[in-house]
Amino acid sequence: MTHLAYLFFDGPGEIFSSFGLWGFLAVGAVALFGVFLPIASWSDSQRREREAFYKADTMRRLAEASGEGGKAAIELLREQNRLEWMKKREGLKIGGLITIAVGIGLGAFLYAVKGPADHGVFMVGLIPALIGVAMLTYVFISSGPTNQA
């Protein structure tokens, strides 16, 4: 019985010669986009919802505990917001530096492949480099104070 399956998937002939590869890729695509990504997205949203619930419950209990507890809860919330903001700024810094490096590398690659005689095709590397410069400019100039309170 298995010889029929072998003939169907890898057997001679022009019609089914590459059906095995197609079948493998089709099953892989369905498994990735139809099963894995929805389950991963759902579990991540459940985790975030649970964390938000526990955080809100903790803040409520601190605020109800005493007069000093309310001040401590607000200070804790401000500290968490400040740490989140710093983490976002660091992510933008790293992203900007990586994008600048990609632009420089792309320009050098195109210069080596095409040469300077092709009317500056290597200048395409300026596109990601300038995007990185814009990200760094936002982080250092336009994003506000470093220490938010």
N, C-alpha and C positions, 0 to 999 in steps of 0.2 A: 504494500500500500504506500509506503514512503517513497518508492521509486516514482510514483505519479507526481508527488509533490516536488521531488527533485527535477523532474522533467518540466513541471510548470514554472518553477522559479528560475532554474539555471539551465534549462534544456536548450537544445539547438533550435534555431529558428530566429527570425528577425523580430517577431512580435514580442516574445517573452524573454529576450536575451538579457535585458536589464531590469526586469520586473522585481528581482530580489532587492536591488538597491532602492528602487522606488518604494517598495513595500516597507523597507527598513526606515526610510526617511519619513514616510507617511505616518507610520506608527509612532516614531519619535516625535513628530510635530504634534500629533494628537495628544500624546502623553505630556508634552511640555505645555502646550497652550490650553488644553482641555482639562488637565488634571492638576499638574504641579503648580502652575501660576495662580489659579483660583484658590487652591487650598493654602498656598503660602500667603496670599493677600488676605484671605479671611483670618488666618491665625494671627497675622500681624495686627490687623484691626482689633481683634479680640484682646490681644496683649495690651495695645495702647489704651483701649477702653478700660481695662482692668486697672492699669497704672493710674489713669486719670481718676477713676473712682476712689482708689486707695489714697491718692494724694488729697483729693477733696475731703474725704472722710477724716484724714489726719489733720488737715487744716481746721475743719469744723470742730474737732475735739479740742485742739489747742486753743481755739478762740473761745470756746465755751468753758474752759477750765478755770481761768481767772483773768483779771485785768492785765496781768503781766503776760499771760499766755497769748492774748490777742496781739500784743506788740511783737512777741516772739514769732508768731505765725506770719505776720506781715513782713518782718525782717527776713524770715526764711524764704518767703515768696520772692522778695526783692533780690535776694542773693541767688536764687535759682534762675531768675530772669537774667541777671547779670552774667551768670556762667553760660547760659544758653547763647546770649549775644556774643560773648567772647568766642564760643565754639564756632558760631557762624562766621565770625570775622576771620578766624584762623582757617576755616574751610575755603573762604574766598581768597585768602592770601595764597594758599597752596594751589588752588585752581588757577589763579592768575599766573603764578610762576610756571606751572606745568604747561599752560596754554602758550606762554611766551616761548618756552623751550621747544614746543611742537612747531611753532612758527619758524623759529630759527633753524630747526632741523629740516623742515620742509623746504625752506629757501635754499639751504646748503645742498640738499639732495637734488633739487631741480637745477641748481647751478652746475652741479657735477654731471647731471644727465644731459642737459641741453646746452650748457655753456653760456657765456655772456653774449654770444653773437645772435641769440634768438630773441632779441629785443626785450630782455628782462623778464622772461617767464618765471624766473626765480623769485620775483617780487610777489608772487602768489603767497609766499610764506608770511608776508606782512599781514594778511587777513587774520589768522589766528594770533599772531604776535600782538596786533593792536587790540584784539579782544581781551587778551591777557593784561595789557596795559590799562584798558578801561576798567577791568575788575580790580586791579591794584589801586587805581585812582579812586574808585568808589570806596575801597576799604580805608585808605589813608586820608582822604579829603572829605568826601561827601557823606560818610556813614555816621557822623555824629561823634560824640565823646566816647573815649575808650571805657571810662568808668561810669556806667549808668547807675543811678541810685533811685 
